[in-house]
Every structure is written in structure tokens, then in C-alpha cells.
Amino acid sequence: MGKKWLDIVYNEKSSVRLKEHYKNWASKYDNDLIDWGYAYPTQVKKILESNIKIKRNSKILDAGCGTGLVAETLNDMKFNNIIGLDYSADMLKIAKSKKIYKKLIQESLSKKTTLRSNQFDVVLCTGVLTSGHVGAKAINELIRVTKNQGYLILSIAESIYEKLGFKNEIEKNNFQISKIKISKPFVALPNHESSATSKIHIYQRKLT
Ligand SMILES: C[S@@+](CC[C@H](N)C(=O)[O-])C[C@H]1O[C@@H](n2cnc3c(N)ncnc32)[C@H](O)[C@@H]1O
């Protein structure tokens, strides 16, 4: 069953059913992703070490945090002010058990959240802006909650970057974000047969 989850979640059309899938996958998610060689934790670590300068107490939003696999790496790097948000109570339950988040919020990124504008030094979003999950419009919401001069770190698979409107949405927001770097493409789950190549996009918010 393990290998099938990826196909199931990326092909899901209904947000309600997607939540059900994550409920059923939650307890095995970490083991599966680790077995498949999940590359985002290492990729995000590299960016935080070399492309942007932020303090250990920077306020970080892990948007669509899931079980906290990427935040575990941030916690190992001594970042201590991480707020997680996800719409799945079951994924959040596992995230909570790791005791690495200052706060966890159950909300959807597919509409405007209750988060205050311009508050995060970093907004991180890995494995979420993708097919079956959260659409390109959410880029606006992620920008809205980022502070002036704060950073957005977004993973986007190459295959859907243009097709699902992410390129267009990012370009439309050029007046309020500047590109810092787009990583070289890498395989997100090298040990999984249906894994695709992704890039990590880093932008800085500029309040107009
Ligand atoms: C592939 S997991 C990635 C989790 C984590 N960011 C990581 O890198 O391990 C996708 C996550 O997106 C969440 N998600 C899907 N749709 C969502 C929505 N509309 N709002 C918030 N979270 C959502 C799921 O519950 C799941 O935890």
C-alpha cells in the first residue's frame, strides 16, 4: 500500500476526500517519506544555511506542515519559533507529538486564513502547492502573511509549475515579491517510482 499513497493524494479531486486520505496515511507518512528519501528537509536546510540570513528566533510559518518532517530539521538547526498550519487534524496530531512547534493551527490554505497580515519572517510551504492539494491562488495568502523583507520558501514540482498556474500567479505578484533564487531541479522522492522533479523558489516580500 505504501507506494500507492502518492498517486492517491496527487490525483485526488476533492479536498474532503484528500483530508480522509491523510487521516488514513498520517501514522505511516513519516516512515514512507523517509523510505522514499524525502529531499525537502535537506534542500530547505541548504537554503537556510546559504541563501538567506535569518535569526534562530525568526517567526516561521510552516504552511501545510503535515507531520512536521521539514520542521524537525529546522528544530535540529535550533530554530525555535515555528508555527505549523494544516487542515488535517490527523497530520497535526503527529506534528504536535514532536514538540517542535510553538503553535499549531488547523485551517485550510485554499481560502483566506485568520492569520494576521505581514507577520512572518519566513513562510515555508513544501509538498503542498501541487496537484490534488492547494492551488496557485494560495500564493497570495502566503505573501499576505509574510513580513516586509520576509522570505517565502516554496517547493513546486516542475511538471505543474506552469500547467496549474503557479508561474502566472507568481508573476502577477512581482510588484510585491522579488526573486532571491530558484534552486536547480531535484528529485523530491528519489526512492519512489512516481517521484517528480521539483524546484525550491525563494522570494522576498517587498511591501509597496
Ligand atoms: C505531502 S504533505 C506535505 C507536508 C509537509 N509540508 C512536508 O513537507 O512533509 C501535504 C500536506 O498538505 C496538507 N493540505 C492539503 N490540502 C490542504 C489545504 N487546503 N489547507 C491546508 N493544508 C492542506 C495535507 O493535510 C498534508 O499534511
The ligand as a MOL file (V3000), in Angstrom:
LIG
                    3D

  0  0  0     0  0            999 V3000
M  V30 BEGIN CTAB
M  V30 COUNTS 27 29 0 0 0
M  V30 BEGIN ATOM
M  V30 1 C 2.6300 15.9870 1.0670 0
M  V30 2 S 2.0800 16.6560 2.6070 0 CHG=1
M  V30 3 C 3.4170 17.7750 2.9810 0
M  V30 4 C 3.5420 18.0090 4.4610 0
M  V30 5 C 4.8160 18.7600 4.8900 0
M  V30 6 N 4.8510 20.1040 4.4130 0
M  V30 7 C 6.0470 18.0090 4.4440 0
M  V30 8 O 6.8490 18.5730 3.6820 0
M  V30 9 O 6.2090 16.8540 4.8880 0 CHG=-1
M  V30 10 C 0.7790 17.7550 2.1550 0
M  V30 11 C 0.0470 18.3890 3.3320 0
M  V30 12 O -0.8480 19.3850 2.8110 0
M  V30 13 C -1.9980 19.3900 3.6400 0
M  V30 14 N -3.0860 20.0440 2.9110 0
M  V30 15 C -3.7150 19.6080 1.8030 0
M  V30 16 N -4.6630 20.4800 1.4330 0
M  V30 17 C -4.6350 21.4860 2.3410 0
M  V30 18 C -5.3700 22.6990 2.4960 0
M  V30 19 N -6.3420 23.0420 1.6640 0
M  V30 20 N -5.0460 23.5130 3.5200 0
M  V30 21 C -4.0480 23.1840 4.3880 0
M  V30 22 N -3.3330 22.0480 4.3000 0
M  V30 23 C -3.6150 21.2130 3.2800 0
M  V30 24 C -2.2410 17.9250 3.9550 0
M  V30 25 O -3.0730 17.7580 5.0590 0
M  V30 26 C -0.8020 17.4250 4.1560 0
M  V30 27 O -0.4360 17.4890 5.5050 0
M  V30 END ATOM
M  V30 BEGIN BOND
M  V30 1 1 1 2
M  V30 2 1 2 3
M  V30 3 1 2 10
M  V30 4 1 3 4
M  V30 5 1 4 5
M  V30 6 1 5 6
M  V30 7 1 5 7
M  V30 8 2 7 8
M  V30 9 1 7 9
M  V30 10 1 10 11
M  V30 11 1 11 12
M  V30 12 1 11 26
M  V30 13 1 12 13
M  V30 14 1 13 14
M  V30 15 1 13 24
M  V30 16 1 14 15
M  V30 17 1 14 23
M  V30 18 2 15 16
M  V30 19 1 16 17
M  V30 20 1 17 18
M  V30 21 2 17 23
M  V30 22 1 18 19
M  V30 23 2 18 20
M  V30 24 1 20 21
M  V30 25 2 21 22
M  V30 26 1 22 23
M  V30 27 1 24 25
M  V30 28 1 24 26
M  V30 29 1 26 27
M  V30 END BOND
M  V30 END CTAB
M  END
